[in-house]
Amino acid sequence: MATIEQIKALIRAHFDSNEEKFKTVVLQIAAHEAKVGHTASAREIKEIIQNPKYLNKNKVVALNKGLDILEQKMTHVHLSDLIVSVEIEEKIKRVINEYHKKDLLRKNGLMNRSKLLLAGDPGTGKTMTASVIANELYLPLYVIQFDRLITKYMGETSAKLRQVFDQIKEVRGVYLFDEFDAIGSDRNLDNDVGEMRRILNSFLQNLEDDESYSIIIAATNNPSILDNALFRRFDDVMEYKNPDIEQITRLFKMKLHGKASNNIFTEDVYKEAKGLNHADIVKACEEAVKYSILEDQLITKNILLNYIKDRKNYYKYKEA
Ligand SMILES: Nc1ncnc2c1ncn2[C@@H]1O[C@H](COP(=O)(O)OP(=O)(O)OP(=O)(O)O)[C@@H](O)[C@H]1O
C-alpha cells in the first residue's frame, strides 16, 4: 500500500500538473510494492504508467489549448468486432503488422503504411476502423472534425492544420480527419477556390512531410467529389460499402448471440435487411435485444423483422 506521504505527493503533483513528479511517485509506489513481494501489483502499476495512452496526456492537453477541433477518444474495439470485407480486413491487418515492425522497416529505408483514406457509405465502419487500429496498436485516437476546422478558422485554417500536424509529430496516436470531403472536394466546385486550394495544398504538404510514428486517417462519405490527386498521396485507400448477405449474417449472429435461435435467420430476414448499412443493422439488433431483456423472452423472427422495418421507416420519416 502507498504511504500517506506518497498519497499527498500524488495529490500535489496532480494539482501542480507536474507529470514528471506524478510518474516518479507512482514508480516509487510500484518499487515499494515489489519490495514487499506484491510483484503482480507492482507490474500492474507500471503497466498503467507506461501505457502510451497516458504517457503524453498532459502534453496533449497543452498542445490542444485553443485547438477545440481535436477530440481525444479512448477506444476498446477489436478487429473481430468489425464486420467488413476480407479485402478491408487484410488491409487493416497489414497496417497493424507494419506498425509493429516499423523500426525494422525504417532501418531498411522503408516506412510503414500510416496514411489511409477510408471512403464510402455512412454507417459502414470507417470511424470504427480508426478505433480498431488505435485499440490494436494501444494508441489514443484523436478525431479532427474537418468541416468544423474549415468553417470556424477560415482564413487561418492552414495555421491550425500546422498545429495539428505538430501534435501528430509530438504525440503518437491515431489521427482521424473526419468529413474529409470538406477539404478534398474538387477545387472547381468551391466558391472560395483560392482559399480551398491553399488549405488542400497545405494538408497535402503536411501529409507528404509527415514521418511521424502516428497513423493518419482521412474519412469521407463522398469520395466522388474528392480530387483525384489526393488518392495517390495515401499509402492505402479502403472502400466501404453496405453489408452483403454474408456480412449481414455475421452481424446478426454476433449481435444476437444467445438471444435468438439460429433458425430465425432466413431468406426473408436477409431480404428485409438488404440495403441497410451496418450501423442500422446493429441498431435493429440492439432494439431486439432490449425487447428480449425487458420481456424476458427469446427474439423471434417476427420481432427481428419488426425492428428491421423500424430502421427502414426511420429513413422515410427523415426524408419526409
Ligand atoms: N463494419 C461494421 N461492423 C460492425 N459494426 C459496425 C460496422 N459499421 C458500423 N457499425 C456500427 O455502427 C456504428 C457507427 O459506425 P461508424 O461510425 O464506424 O460509421 P462510419 O462509416 O464512420 O459513418 P459516418 O460516415 O456516418 O461517420 C459503430 O459504432 C458500430 O456500432
The ligand as a MOL file (V3000), in Angstrom:
LIG
                    3D

  0  0  0     0  0            999 V3000
M  V30 BEGIN CTAB
M  V30 COUNTS 31 33 0 0 0
M  V30 BEGIN ATOM
M  V30 1 N -18.4980 -2.7050 -40.2980 0
M  V30 2 C -19.1020 -2.6830 -39.1100 0
M  V30 3 N -19.0550 -3.7600 -38.2970 0
M  V30 4 C -19.6710 -3.7440 -37.0930 0
M  V30 5 N -20.3630 -2.6740 -36.6230 0
M  V30 6 C -20.4260 -1.5740 -37.3960 0
M  V30 7 C -19.7930 -1.5320 -38.6730 0
M  V30 8 N -20.0420 -0.3260 -39.2120 0
M  V30 9 C -20.7700 0.3650 -38.3430 0
M  V30 10 N -21.0100 -0.3730 -37.2420 0
M  V30 11 C -21.7950 0.0790 -36.0830 0
M  V30 12 O -22.3060 1.3740 -36.3710 0
M  V30 13 C -21.6970 2.3820 -35.5320 0
M  V30 14 C -21.3680 3.6080 -36.3590 0
M  V30 15 O -20.3990 3.2570 -37.3510 0
M  V30 16 P -19.2180 4.2090 -37.8160 0
M  V30 17 O -19.2890 5.4890 -37.0470 0
M  V30 18 O -17.9410 3.4760 -37.8150 0
M  V30 19 O -19.6580 4.5140 -39.3050 0
M  V30 20 P -18.9930 5.4950 -40.3380 0
M  V30 21 O -18.7490 4.7220 -41.5810 0
M  V30 22 O -17.8330 6.2050 -39.7360 0
M  V30 23 O -20.2000 6.5160 -40.5610 0
M  V30 24 P -20.1640 8.0720 -40.9370 0
M  V30 25 O -19.5930 8.1470 -42.3000 0
M  V30 26 O -21.6220 8.4530 -40.8900 0
M  V30 27 O -19.3380 8.7640 -39.8990 0
M  V30 28 C -20.4820 1.7040 -34.9320 0
M  V30 29 O -20.1660 2.2410 -33.6770 0
M  V30 30 C -20.9280 0.2530 -34.8540 0
M  V30 31 O -21.7690 0.0300 -33.7220 0
M  V30 END ATOM
M  V30 BEGIN BOND
M  V30 1 1 1 2
M  V30 2 1 2 3
M  V30 3 2 2 7
M  V30 4 2 3 4
M  V30 5 1 4 5
M  V30 6 2 5 6
M  V30 7 1 6 7
M  V30 8 1 6 10
M  V30 9 1 7 8
M  V30 10 2 8 9
M  V30 11 1 9 10
M  V30 12 1 10 11
M  V30 13 1 11 12
M  V30 14 1 11 30
M  V30 15 1 12 13
M  V30 16 1 13 14
M  V30 17 1 13 28
M  V30 18 1 14 15
M  V30 19 1 15 16
M  V30 20 2 16 17
M  V30 21 1 16 18
M  V30 22 1 16 19
M  V30 23 1 19 20
M  V30 24 2 20 21
M  V30 25 1 20 22
M  V30 26 1 20 23
M  V30 27 1 23 24
M  V30 28 2 24 25
M  V30 29 1 24 26
M  V30 30 1 24 27
M  V30 31 1 28 29
M  V30 32 1 28 30
M  V30 33 1 30 31
M  V30 END BOND
M  V30 END CTAB
M  END
